[in-house]
Amino acid sequence: MSLTPAFLDELRARTTLSALVGRTVKLQRAGREYRACCPFHNEKSPSFYVNDDKGFYHCFGCGAHGDAIRWMTEQQGLPFIDAVKELAQAAGLDMPEQDRRAAQKAERARSLHDAMAAAAKWYEDQLWGLGGEEARALLDRRGVRPDTARAFGLGFAPDSRGQLRKALAEFGDAMLVECGLLIQVDGKEPYDRFRGRLMIPIRNARGRVIAFGGRIIGAGEPKYLNSPETPLFDKGRTLYNLDRAGAASRKAGRVIAVEGYMDVIALAQSGFGEAVAPLGTALTEAQLERLWRMADVPILCFDGDAAGQKAAIRAAERALPMLAPGKSLEIATLPDGLDPDDIVGAGGAKAFESIIKRARSLDDHIWTSEFGTLPPQAGPDERAALLHRLQQAADTIREPIIRDQYRSALRERFYGVFGSRAQRMSVVQAAADGPVHEERRGLQFTLHRAVLLGLMRYPEVLVERSDEVSSLPIVHRKLREWRDILVEWALQWPAPELAELTHEMLGSDFGLEIERRCYRKDLAFSFYFERSESTEPADDLRRLLELLIEEHVARRAAALRNAEAVREMTEASFAAQRAAVLETNSVHQRLSTWLEQFREAA
């Protein structure tokens, strides 16, 4: 098919843009134009204009701009050729004739779509029929309401090798095999691919069924079985729920990518219609491009387990080279062992929304992921390797300006924890000038100062945990003095006003030694901010204090066992030594994992 410029110009001329846009957007006359609140981003005052004379729309808020064809591809989510066909039909304009081969291919695709639609209808009938009781019970256990199941077209494939084949016999075995509905091996009689499974239809952007995902109902593997690649289905270029999420994402101003079908369904039922999911694989470049067409900064929400974190890392690595100005990702991590279904089931939409609001920027995710791999007491070699990995990640970005920004941000985070060259030189100079010489201000300094600042904000925690505070192994002399004053203050409760104590602690005597919070380098603990009526900041403070004490106890126990191992020099003692190291690493890893949510962008 040849779509000439003349044909496309004629198509635009025959299309009244305001009538087309007005189908889904409420327009108001504004002189010779029409205006409305922009459908491409959230706004309260209208900045979106439609001009019929010039044949284009434009938003002065977000920059969205285009003609009738662009409206159909961007707002309706249609492929270019489908958008042209739909506009031509509405305008009474005949499409240019296809060549013979293209016509045959199009006719074949229509037949395949018909077969897939018939299969979806048959599966749906089985779900609500007498044989679908077990599948309906599964949906009920998962909290999926009947109206939600019908909205997503869920169905049931009986545990039979030939029922679908018999029901769709009019399409012929060859077509059903080509659709992926039947399996044929070595010329033998074909049989149904999906058996004993809850059936989840996968649709393209136009809402046509192109594939299925099948979840096992009883025992068996695999848990999920997808359609194979077919002329209709390329799983690396498709996202589940793409047809329904398009309009919802424009309304919400965001799109959320989760791991699986049931996550999407559970979220949609809870009001998050903008959720989509890849189809059993890591996010591909094509899927990322799809997401960026829906929102400038898609949110990837993966499970908190090891598999989910690996998926987030792979997605970040794949996205870095593709970053463009204004196009990035955010990463939201679920608690380990929980999926979106669990979250909304236990805490409703508000609980999941709070997780989405805590999503980390892409550079923050890269930093926390790499930093979390450092062993306890990382030496110069490990730190150098960390900096090298961070620079390598930034170097994969093709866009020069973004690449430079990531390099700068990641280096600043690194030096914020481990100290920059200038900071190291100042310590050396201070040692040369006098006898006072303190431990380098690394992570331990940052955490201990954070606890002390938090205790001043929440003195009730200080009074409650004064014994634990007094046992903190603080090396830095000024921090240790500060801690001793706080403990003494706690023992004399009630004491002077908190404001007076704060002034005393952070006054000129401490000056540069105990500086106020640095927004470029410090951790974003909830208890850093203005005192809140919420219990979360105080709970976070207690948890950090517990982890620091637990880490200290583990280190002491490890040191004792190491000493014993050296004295005895036996195989058993070496095993004990290794166990001690592993235990210490475990505590440190839990501390690092818990800290991730508090790291803020540089």
Protein Blocks (a to p, Z undefined) as FASTA:
>chain_A
ZZdfklmmmmmmmpcfklmmmmmpccddehjaccdddfkbccfbdcbdcdfknopacdfk
nopacdfklmmmmmnopafklmmmmmmmmnopacddddfklmmmmmmmmmmmmmmmmmmm
mmmmmmmmmklmmmmmmmmmnopafklmmmnopacdddbfklmmmmmmmnojklmmmnop
acceehiacddfbghiacdddddfkopafbdcdddfbgcddfbdcddddfklcfklcceh
klmmmmmmmmnopacddfblklmmmmmmnopakbccdehiacdfklmmmmmmmpmbdcdd
ddfbfklmmmmmmmmmmmmmmpcehiacddddddehiafklmmmmnojmlmmmmmmmpcc
fklmmmmmmmmmpcghiafklmmmmmmmmmmmmmmpmblmlmmmmmmmmmmmmmmmnopf
klmmmmmmmmmmpmbdcddddfklmmmmmmmmmmmmmmmlmmmmmmmmmmpccfblklmm
mmmmmmmmmmmpccddfklmmmmmmmmklmmmlccddfklmccdfklmccdfbfklmmmm
mmmmmmmmmmmmmmmmmmmmmmmmmmnopaklmmmmmmmmmmmmmmmmmmmmmmmmmpcc
ZZ
